[in-house]
Amino acid sequence: MGYEIEFSIDLLKHKNGNKYINDAQSMAHENNCDHFFHFSELNENKSKSKKISSIMVASFDDKKFDNFTNFLSEIVEKYRKKINIESIYEISNRNLIYASPYYMSLMEKDKREEYKIRRTTRSYSDTDYYILKNILKKIS
């Protein structure tokens, strides 16, 4: 298989959530995405605040790396303040390339620590770095 990107939109903050979902789905298909699906998630924390998110997942075959990176660039450029990149995963090597702070809070402790060590030692491949530079643009 190839790469999988999971991204979300907070439906309480952005009332046009369906428009963003439809746009993201269209961009994914224009970039020859192999699979695209979305689902809703409701989180309530201890202070009783709610977060209702639409989680979207797009998968690309490893032969479509250019399509994948183009899709990622388009999402970051067009929806910088609206859509959160939660994770990027290289499926064939079982390699978590990127995890957002929120995504890390959901991870099992040993996997979270493994990811943190990898991130602090900066043991990224050239391919990983090429993908991460788009995420770094979004954060800065």
Buried (B, 14 or more C-beta within 10 A) or exposed (E): EBBBBBBBBBBEEBEEBEEBBEBBBEBBEEBBBBEBEBEEEEEEEEEEEEBBBBBBBBBBBBEBBEBBBBBBBBBBEEBEEBBBBBBBBBBEEEBBBBBBEBBBEEBEEEEBEEBEEBBEEEEBEEBBEEBBEBBEEBEE
